[in-house]
């Protein structure tokens, strides 16, 4: 089964990816930052695929889910509060809330699988 993990290079996401690969899943990790320090061992694994992108890019997300036959999503990506939130409070909202609402709507409407 193919699984998408958003926030795959973060602390929790990287550990989840390692466990899922170890169990035998094909894991598609999504990272906006592209930092690989937490997932170096995974980059050598045939069952792990790292994609660099932003969950707010609806077309990219739709294509990634469809093209890779994703059956479950673990949404761990988050926009952490920072000074830029004062100037653009919707950046955190778009990343942390809007993606989840749109994904649930689209994922279930198309009958793809589960979002965790």
C-alpha positions as CSV (number, residue, x, y, z in Angstrom):
1,X,0.0,0.0,0.0
2,X,1.2,3.5,-0.8
3,X,1.2,6.1,1.9
4,X,1.8,9.8,1.8
5,X,3.4,11.5,4.9
6,X,3.3,15.3,4.8
7,X,6.0,16.9,7.0
8,X,8.2,13.8,6.3
9,X,11.5,15.5,7.1
10,X,10.4,16.8,10.5
11,X,11.0,15.0,13.8
12,X,7.7,13.1,14.0
13,X,7.3,12.7,10.3
14,X,10.7,11.2,9.8
15,X,10.2,8.6,12.6
16,X,6.8,7.7,11.1
17,X,8.3,7.2,7.7
18,X,11.0,5.0,9.1
19,X,8.5,2.8,10.8
20,X,6.2,2.6,7.8
21,X,9.1,1.6,5.5
22,X,10.2,-1.0,8.0
23,X,6.7,-2.5,8.1
24,X,6.8,-2.8,4.3
25,X,4.8,0.2,3.0
26,X,5.7,2.3,0.0
27,X,6.1,5.7,1.6
28,X,5.9,9.0,-0.3
29,X,7.3,11.7,1.9
30,X,6.5,15.4,1.3
31,X,8.6,18.2,2.6
32,X,8.5,21.9,1.9
33,X,11.9,22.5,3.4
34,X,13.8,19.6,1.7
35,X,16.0,19.2,4.7
36,X,17.2,15.6,4.9
37,X,19.1,15.4,8.2
38,X,16.3,13.4,9.8
39,X,15.8,11.0,6.9
40,X,19.3,10.2,5.6
41,X,18.9,6.5,6.1
42,X,15.5,6.5,4.3
43,X,17.0,8.1,1.2
44,X,18.8,4.8,0.4
45,X,15.6,2.8,0.8
46,X,13.7,1.7,-2.3
47,X,10.4,2.0,-0.5
48,X,10.9,5.7,0.3
49,X,10.3,8.5,-2.1
50,X,10.9,12.1,-1.1
51,X,9.0,14.9,-2.9
52,X,9.7,18.6,-2.3
53,X,6.6,20.7,-2.4
54,X,4.1,22.7,-0.6
55,X,0.8,21.2,0.6
56,X,-1.0,24.4,-0.4
57,X,-0.3,23.6,-4.0
58,X,-3.6,21.8,-4.8
59,X,-2.6,20.6,-8.3
60,X,0.7,19.1,-7.0
61,X,-1.1,17.4,-4.2
62,X,-3.9,16.0,-6.4
63,X,-1.3,14.7,-9.0
64,X,0.9,13.2,-6.3
65,X,-2.0,11.3,-4.7
66,X,-3.4,10.2,-8.1
67,X,-0.1,9.3,-9.8
68,X,1.3,7.4,-6.9
69,X,-2.0,5.6,-6.0
70,X,-1.9,6.9,-2.4
71,X,-4.3,5.1,-0.2
72,X,-3.6,6.8,3.2
73,X,-2.3,10.2,4.2
74,X,-0.6,11.0,7.5
75,X,-0.7,14.8,7.7
76,X,2.1,16.0,9.9
77,X,3.1,19.1,8.0
78,X,2.7,22.4,9.9
79,X,3.6,26.0,9.7
80,X,5.1,26.9,13.0
81,X,4.4,30.3,14.5
82,X,6.9,32.9,13.6
83,X,7.3,36.7,13.3
84,X,6.0,36.5,9.7
85,X,2.6,35.5,11.1
86,X,2.0,39.1,12.2
87,X,2.3,40.2,8.6
88,X,0.6,37.2,7.1
89,X,-1.6,35.3,9.6
90,X,-3.2,33.3,6.8
91,X,0.1,31.5,6.0
92,X,-0.3,29.4,9.1
93,X,-4.1,29.0,8.5
94,X,-3.6,27.9,4.9
95,X,-1.0,25.3,5.9
96,X,-2.4,24.0,9.1
97,X,-6.2,24.2,8.5
98,X,-7.2,24.8,4.9
99,X,-5.2,21.9,3.5
100,X,-6.8,19.5,5.9
101,X,-10.4,20.6,5.0
102,X,-9.8,20.5,1.3
103,X,-7.9,17.2,1.4
104,X,-10.6,15.5,3.4
105,X,-13.2,16.7,1.1
106,X,-11.3,15.7,-2.1
107,X,-9.8,12.5,-0.7
108,X,-13.1,11.0,0.4
109,X,-15.1,12.3,-2.5
110,X,-12.8,10.4,-4.8
111,X,-12.8,7.3,-2.6
112,X,-9.0,7.2,-2.2
113,X,-8.7,6.1,1.4
114,X,-7.8,7.5,4.9
115,X,-6.4,10.7,6.3
116,X,-4.7,10.5,9.7
